């Protein structure tokens, strides 16, 4: 395994051209992740509840899929 030399952390799209989390869910989660997002935006559920619901909807992915996704995030 290669060592990690740099870590970029972007929760809200401030350094990426597209919101990296939403793009991740668009690619790797059941489309119903947006239902939970809507409830969170409306203030009906907490950030924690939203994260729990959305993470549960992520489909199984391969290491290559994840690597390709990460490599293609534009900063």
C-alpha atoms as one frame of an Amber mdcrd trajectory, in Angstrom:
protein
   0.000   0.000   0.000   1.310   3.439  -0.940   1.718   5.944   1.835  -0.608
   8.927   1.942   1.204  12.224   1.537  -1.714  14.642   1.227  -5.264  14.660
   2.518  -7.856  17.148   1.279 -11.052  17.458   3.267 -14.050  19.244   1.788
 -17.452  18.894   3.388 -19.376  21.486   1.413 -17.797  22.031  -1.978 -15.553
  24.942  -1.023 -12.462  23.526  -2.753 -14.058  21.132  -5.243 -15.880  22.097
  -8.426 -18.808  19.838  -7.457 -20.018  18.781  -4.025 -17.940  15.628  -3.504
 -20.343  14.025  -1.024 -23.461  14.521  -3.133 -21.618  13.284  -6.216 -20.505
  10.224  -4.250 -24.101   9.442  -3.278 -25.299  10.022  -6.853 -22.833   7.384
  -8.047 -22.797   4.848  -5.234 -26.076   5.047  -3.298 -29.693   4.195  -3.892
 -31.426   7.242  -5.406 -33.639   7.515  -2.330 -30.696   9.202  -0.550 -32.241
  12.454  -1.773 -35.370  11.806   0.324 -33.268  11.961   3.467 -31.399  15.016
   2.164 -34.706  16.809   1.667 -35.814  16.052   5.232 -32.482  17.365   6.534
 -32.676  20.572   4.465 -36.204  21.121   5.799 -34.908  20.715   9.364 -37.022
  17.615   9.996 -34.045  15.362  10.831 -30.595  16.045  12.287 -27.312  15.932
  10.390 -26.465  12.741  12.259 -29.756  11.063  11.298 -29.291  12.164   7.699
 -25.782  10.688   7.588 -26.952   7.398   9.129 -29.781   7.073   6.609 -27.668
   7.991   3.607 -24.689   5.799   4.462 -27.059   2.844   4.824 -28.018   3.345
   1.163 -24.487   3.029  -0.256 -24.136   0.017  -2.519 -21.141  -2.287  -2.425
 -18.288  -0.780  -4.392 -14.912  -2.036  -5.494 -11.622  -0.437  -4.474 -11.086
   0.495  -8.138 -14.434   2.316  -8.298 -13.521   4.318  -5.207 -10.016   5.069
  -6.466 -11.380   6.205  -9.838 -13.943   8.413  -8.122 -11.349  10.053  -5.862
  -8.893  10.592  -8.716 -11.550  12.393 -10.757 -12.665  14.930  -8.158 -11.779
  18.318  -9.594 -10.250  20.861  -7.224
